[in-house]
Amino acid sequence: GQVPGSGYIQKGANYRASALLGMSHGTSFDFNGDLPMGMPITFGVQNAEHEAKDWANSRFLLLLGANPVETRIPDVHFIFDALEKGARLVVVDPSFSPTASKADAHLRIKPGTDAALGLALCRQVIEDETWDPAFMRTYTDAPLLVREDTGVRLREADLVAGGSPDKFAAWDTVTAGPVIVGTDRLGFPDDVAPALKGKWTVTLADGS
């Protein structure tokens, strides 16, 4: 699958093939270059990371499935610059790559368990409350409600007859009820305080 910029035929083919096969299609960029697929899904923008030269300012470097010693030769010196200043390097990779040989710790996970590791890290951050609530409420999809019966995000169409399937719901701690959030915006109104964790019961459009 090529990037959508190649044209509507190529873009449509990707989504149509995924639909016919019962697959989820995140973004065509996951097949092209080193653009991170998780960025648009979580933050709504393709790239949110800093440029490579800022690696040198890091105190902790976590590389997941990346091997910059071999694949980012012009930039890898920024990682070593950080290490020389005392940064720690942890590499997550099923194989003992050249980059893993330079790490303070090498976490050798089983192939295909990347998502499980990522979710475990997220859960630990939440349990330890070492998060940045203001950042998560403003720039991520963390406040969006998820249905327990289907595991998908709760949409306006689930709550209101004729509601939009492209808008989602969050739990407002001020009004103690769901609030609808559009997908074309980041953040919430000043009078809304979305919760980041908890379970709530809401009434669906069909009365259930």
C-alpha positions as CSV (number, residue, x, y, z in Angstrom):
1,G,0.0,0.0,0.0
2,Q,1.4,3.4,-1.0
3,V,0.8,6.7,0.8
4,P,-2.6,8.4,0.1
5,G,-0.8,11.2,-1.7
6,S,-0.3,8.8,-4.6
7,G,-3.9,9.3,-5.6
8,Y,-7.4,8.3,-4.7
9,I,-7.3,5.0,-6.6
10,Q,-4.4,3.8,-4.4
11,K,-5.9,5.2,-1.2
12,G,-9.3,3.6,-1.9
13,A,-7.7,0.3,-2.8
14,N,-6.0,0.1,0.6
15,Y,-9.2,0.7,2.5
16,R,-11.3,-1.5,0.3
17,A,-8.9,-4.4,0.5
18,S,-8.8,-4.1,4.3
19,A,-12.6,-4.0,4.5
20,L,-13.0,-7.1,2.4
21,L,-10.5,-9.0,4.5
22,G,-12.0,-7.8,7.8
23,M,-8.8,-5.9,8.7
24,S,-8.2,-2.6,10.5
25,H,-6.5,0.0,8.4
26,G,-4.5,2.5,10.5
27,T,-2.7,4.5,7.9
28,S,-0.8,3.9,4.7
29,F,2.3,5.4,6.2
30,D,2.9,2.2,8.2
31,F,4.0,0.7,4.9
32,N,6.1,3.6,3.8
33,G,9.3,5.0,5.4
34,D,9.8,5.3,9.1
35,L,6.7,7.4,9.9
36,P,5.1,6.1,13.1
37,M,1.6,4.7,12.6
38,G,0.6,5.3,16.2
39,M,1.0,9.1,15.9
40,P,-2.1,10.0,13.9
41,I,-4.2,7.4,15.7
42,T,-3.3,8.9,19.2
43,F,-2.5,12.5,18.5
44,G,-4.2,13.3,15.2
45,V,-1.0,14.4,13.5
46,Q,1.5,12.3,11.6
47,N,4.7,13.4,13.4
48,A,4.9,14.7,16.9
49,E,8.5,13.7,17.8
50,H,11.5,15.9,17.8
51,E,14.2,15.7,15.2
52,A,17.1,13.3,15.7
53,K,19.6,15.9,17.0
54,D,17.4,16.3,20.1
55,W,18.2,12.7,21.1
56,A,21.4,14.0,22.5
57,N,19.4,15.9,25.2
58,S,17.6,12.8,26.4
59,R,18.2,11.2,29.8
60,F,16.4,8.0,28.9
61,L,16.2,6.4,25.5
62,L,13.7,3.5,24.8
63,L,14.0,2.0,21.4
64,L,11.3,-0.5,20.3
65,G,12.2,-2.6,17.3
66,A,14.7,0.0,16.1
67,N,18.3,-0.6,15.1
68,P,19.7,2.9,14.4
69,V,23.3,1.6,14.6
70,E,22.7,0.0,11.2
71,T,19.7,1.9,9.8
72,R,20.3,5.5,10.9
73,I,24.0,5.7,10.6
74,P,24.1,9.5,10.0
75,D,22.0,10.1,13.1
76,V,23.0,7.4,15.6
77,H,25.9,9.6,17.0
78,F,23.2,11.7,18.8
79,I,22.3,8.6,20.8
80,F,25.9,8.1,21.8
81,D,26.2,11.8,22.6
82,A,23.3,11.2,25.1
83,L,25.0,8.1,26.5
84,E,28.2,10.0,27.1
85,K,26.2,12.5,29.2
86,G,24.8,9.7,31.4
87,A,21.6,8.8,29.6
88,R,20.3,5.2,29.9
89,L,19.5,3.2,26.7
90,V,17.0,0.3,26.7
91,V,16.4,-1.6,23.5
92,V,13.3,-3.8,23.0
93,D,14.0,-6.2,20.2
94,P,13.5,-10.0,19.7
95,S,17.0,-10.2,18.3
96,F,20.3,-9.1,19.8
97,S,20.9,-6.3,17.3
98,P,24.0,-4.1,17.0
99,T,22.1,-1.4,18.8
100,A,21.1,-3.8,21.6
101,S,24.8,-4.6,22.1
102,K,25.3,-0.9,23.1
103,A,22.3,-0.8,25.5
104,D,22.2,-0.7,29.3
105,A,19.3,-3.2,29.0
106,H,18.0,-5.4,26.2
107,L,14.4,-6.6,26.6
108,R,14.1,-9.6,24.3
109,I,10.4,-9.9,23.8
110,K,8.7,-12.6,21.7
111,P,7.9,-11.5,18.1
112,G,4.3,-10.2,17.8
113,T,4.0,-9.1,21.5
114,D,4.8,-5.4,20.8
115,A,1.2,-4.3,21.5
116,A,1.0,-6.3,24.7
117,L,4.2,-4.6,25.9
118,G,2.9,-1.2,24.9
119,L,-0.4,-1.7,26.8
120,A,1.5,-3.0,29.8
121,L,3.6,0.1,29.9
122,C,0.6,2.4,29.6
123,R,-1.2,0.5,32.4
124,Q,1.8,0.8,34.7
125,V,2.1,4.6,34.0
126,I,-1.6,4.9,34.9
127,E,-1.4,2.8,38.0
128,D,1.7,4.7,39.2
129,E,0.0,8.0,38.3
130,T,3.3,9.2,36.7
131,W,1.3,10.7,33.8
132,D,0.8,14.3,32.7
133,P,-3.0,14.6,33.0
134,A,-3.2,18.0,31.3
135,F,-1.3,16.8,28.3
136,M,-3.3,13.6,28.0
137,R,-6.6,15.5,28.2
138,T,-5.6,18.0,25.6
139,Y,-3.6,16.1,23.1
140,T,-4.5,12.4,23.2
141,D,-7.6,10.2,23.0
142,A,-7.1,8.9,26.5
143,P,-10.4,10.6,27.8
144,L,-12.6,8.9,25.2
145,L,-15.0,6.3,26.6
146,V,-14.8,2.7,25.5
147,R,-17.7,0.3,25.4
148,E,-17.2,-2.8,27.6
149,D,-19.5,-5.0,25.3
150,T,-17.6,-4.3,22.1
151,G,-14.3,-2.8,23.1
152,V,-14.7,0.1,20.7
153,R,-15.0,3.8,21.4
154,L,-18.4,5.1,22.4
155,R,-19.8,7.3,19.6
156,E,-22.5,10.0,19.5
157,A,-24.5,7.7,17.3
158,D,-24.6,5.1,20.2
159,L,-26.1,7.7,22.6
160,V,-28.4,9.8,20.4
161,A,-30.7,8.7,17.6
162,G,-29.3,10.3,14.4
163,G,-26.1,11.1,16.1
164,S,-22.8,11.3,14.2
165,P,-20.7,8.1,14.0
166,D,-17.6,10.4,13.6
167,K,-17.9,12.0,17.0
168,F,-17.0,10.3,20.3
169,A,-18.0,10.6,24.0
170,A,-15.9,11.4,27.1
171,W,-17.0,11.4,30.7
172,D,-17.3,15.0,32.1
173,T,-16.5,15.0,35.9
174,V,-18.2,18.4,36.3
175,T,-21.7,17.4,35.0
176,A,-21.2,13.7,35.9
177,G,-22.3,12.7,32.4
178,P,-21.0,12.0,28.9
179,V,-19.9,14.9,26.7
180,I,-19.6,14.6,22.9
181,V,-16.2,15.4,21.3
182,G,-15.6,16.1,17.6
183,T,-12.8,14.3,15.9
184,D,-11.6,17.5,14.2
185,R,-10.5,19.2,17.3
186,L,-8.0,18.6,20.2
187,G,-8.8,19.5,23.8
188,F,-12.0,20.2,25.6
189,P,-14.0,23.4,26.4
190,D,-12.9,25.2,29.6
191,D,-16.1,24.1,31.4
192,V,-15.5,20.4,30.7
193,A,-13.1,18.2,32.9
194,P,-12.8,14.8,31.2
195,A,-11.9,11.9,33.3
196,L,-8.9,9.8,32.5
197,K,-9.9,6.6,34.3
198,G,-12.9,5.0,35.8
199,K,-16.1,3.1,34.8
200,W,-19.5,4.7,34.3
201,T,-22.9,3.5,33.1
202,V,-24.5,5.4,30.3
203,T,-27.9,5.0,28.5
204,L,-27.6,4.1,24.9
205,A,-29.9,5.3,22.1
206,D,-31.8,2.0,22.2
207,G,-32.5,2.4,25.9
208,S,-30.0,-0.3,27.0
